[in-house]
Amino acid sequence: MSQSTTTTTTTTTTAAAPREATLDAGNFCKRVKILYDSWNSDSNLWKSANSLVLALGQPNESNPYQKVTSLQTWLFGYELKDTVIVFLEKEIYIVSTSKKINLFQKLSETEQVKTELSSIKFNFLTIDKSDKNKSNFEKLIGEATKAGSNIGVIIKETYIGDLALQWETALNECSLTKVDITPALSSCLLVKDLQEQKNIITSAKITSKVLKSHILPKIETIIDKGEKQTHNQLADYAADIFESPEKISSKLTVEHVDYSYVPIIQSGGVYDLRASASSDDNPLHFGTIIVSCGARYKNYCSNIARTYIIDPTNDQKKNYAILLSVQNNVIKAIKPDVTFSSLYEKAIQTIKESSKPELVDHFPKNVGYGIGIEFQESLAVLNATNSRTLKAGMTLNIACGFQKISNPEGKDEKSKIYSLLVSDTVLLNDEGKVEVLTDVGKKASDVVYMLGGEDDDDDDDNDPSIKLELPDDVKGITGRTRETKEKSKSVEERRRDHQKMLEQKNLQEAENKIKAMSDPNGKKGTPEVDYTAITKLQPIYSSVGAYPQDIVKNKMYIDPKKETVLFPIFGYMVPFHISTIKNISKSEEYIRVNFNTPTSYTQEQIDAGFVPPQLMYIREVTYKVNDPKVLANNIRLIKELKKKFTTRETEDREKRNLITQERLILLRGKFPRLPEVHARPTLSGARRTIGILEAHENGIRFNPTSTKDRTPIDVLYKNIKHAIYQQADQESMAVIHFHLHDALMIGKKKTKDVQFYIEISEMSQSLDVSSRFNDEEEEERRERALKEKINSDFKTFIKRVEEIAPEPGLEFDVPYRELGFYGVPNVSTVFIQPSVHCLLSILEPPFFVLTLDDVEIACFERAIRSLKNFDLSFVFKDYNRPPIRISVIPRNYFETVKEWLDSFNIKFYQSERNYNWKRIMDTIKSDVKKFHDDGGWSFLDLEEEEEEDDDGDDDYHSNSEESDSSDYISSMSSGSDDDDEDSSEGENWEDLEQKAERDDKMKSFDETNKRKRDEKSSSSSSSGNKPSSSKSGSSGGGGGSSRSKSSSSKGSSSSSSKSSSSKRK
């Protein structure tokens, strides 16, 4: 397997010219055929029109769903201003500007148009302002007159702009009879092709994301804090999200995303369930809140509506349950060839058969409408009189509601009247099945909020009148309970329920993972293996005669030029390249050499012939050297040679794996800059690297000013996985940190983490180096002012970067300090904070950035109340990645960490011991399917289950689940992972207790407290007696030898040279 050898290169160029617009020939041909087929087959629908006209001067800004612009977008993919198109039986005439005519000509000359529309002739006329297009329009009207007396137009269309008005005048003055073809044109838009369906699916995802991740959290925050905001303010907030699509997803752009309508927020007894409703200036009322919003993606619409109820009465719960049942039954009834009216009848029937048939009087006159390029498709209204039938490929907005219901038990006057509305966008796919495209919870447990006490009448939960109305997927009404002291138990129950849901979600993802690992024949797939490690080394010496001349028989010889060591074996000098030597050690007068052996082969690789079975490998050799000086010299030379080789190979390997960056495109004129910032990692040979940080069109550039090496550091926006901003608040520095997809080579270091920062303490000292006074208050004031200035500069820079960054955009994460905790992710205790997308510690190297989307589960280890600290391990969805452990987390953070893990939708487990994750993952990877069939990660819950059973039942018996999980339990260890095998016992409990004591003292990064902690730590370490850790000597067949033997490869091998045969020459 070959690897491309590339290095990170940075080249500067100016911005490229914008791409020229083109028209999609495939879509055009397909949709013109639909139009002509409908026109030729249904003369009644088309009012016997002999010619058709689409005329647009300037678009009507007050009507974003103008019929002519919708048809233009459907046919050509663009809105075409100043364009008149006349369709005849065998010809199409187009009048437009010269640029658009050029586009139409290129479209008509494509092979696909020539082949599929060969019977249609295209004629193009350029706008002529000299005669106000008189000759052009005479030509069009003359050809239309030849075709027949009826010309099809959009009767209600308002003409705006000179060209459109000139055409209207010419048409009114001619003898042609105008017939309305608006319904006929609408019929062409009802059934969506695959590309249209994809656009609507994406639009629905955007709509769901805006409601779920932006509008709803905003409303919850207002409710929690008791803030006052008007409906219009909330609607403007939601509209701003649509206008800044990078806030929704970094892959979205402004030209493709918009809102279908300004989002609608209603509460406080005044409700309008029509699509034409709007928000008002009344404040948000904490009663019944209706939220409606919709996105447009590439001009295709979607819609969603949800009702959120705070402290509902029992009557409100019942009514909402009935409403969900109505919508569920309507969606189930959607099938090909079913009439639109039957869906409305199904809704009415469901209400009449419920426990409250009187709600029919509060039900609207329809249950939705078709949706697509047009927000409301007039021919697809789901009412009692529409006899049209459903077809595969149609998309609908299913909207069910009850309006103006009386609520005598309302807590205030505004709660006496309320309405309910639930709306979703659905697709009747080509297989005739219904897909609900909008994905926001609508069960009662998702929309009901309890601010006051528990329900007075608990018996209502068992009321059959409620349960009978609920569909299978929305059974049971349980409100969201806001966290209070009285409801701490409810919060814990909610967390437990949510964790069970996450467990089910993980099981579903595991099933998908197993399916993906299998080939079409059902055979288990195996990940691709890099076999470059088992290729044979190139010959070191061409023959024995090429050996060095000063070689002495039966004496070890080191050849630095060839990076080779020659060992005497059975009277022959056998060369071994330094890469084959694992390590070398001495014991008294013996030298012991351990070799690298191929022990990692699977049985499949051996069976496939990658490991010839007749080969034998020398695992170790031992020599006796009588001269101590020669012994020490040989060991020194071999270690130096190995170090030199390893360093070079590491650098070469890192360079080989680097991905070549695109060119950095520099902005001209003014661009965002941050002067006097430090960079980490530093450039080679520099203790510190200071320079200027600049933002350009497609990336960030750092120009060093303090080092001899002035090579800039370029970071492209598309290479940034996480952009993090840590402001100078309680910290001593302001930081911009980039965690990258592909590593960069900075100096001689390969890194995926690049950081730019300013230290407050240094800046403060440089402002007044001559000051000798010791006014602490003045010093604190200056430091606060300096922090505010630096934070302001960084925020301004970040805001400009987010504006400049092109698709897929860039959004900076800000850590949640209030959710932070102390722990040891690497070698020392640091403050770790979660952000929206990751868990991080970036104030000091080595940096720690963990992507939360990559995590499958988390596991609390040593979670015992009697201990002052615990550990937290993260297991990744990619089982080939080793789990990460954060150790020695103070116990007082336990509930905080559990809460944010749950809020970030991460399933977690608890254990009283540490697990040997390396062995567990090896066992899982050996048979992933068996692992999940045996219950997956459920074995981590065994201890808790056993405790519960022991407490509640003396006659406990083991079950099959426990035996199924025994394979994974046997992989556990109370000590460290396999990575620590070469070391002796870890720290004992006394040491851990001492560390926890010190960690409990950490409350901030305040310098005064830090000095106190250092003094306490130094005094305790001088008085404490830590047991020393020692290794047994490696002589003869000692401990070191036994560890080495455990890694022997298939086939015979020996720990001495007498029974070994060599393969390396």
Disulfide bonds with the S-S distance in Angstrom:
none
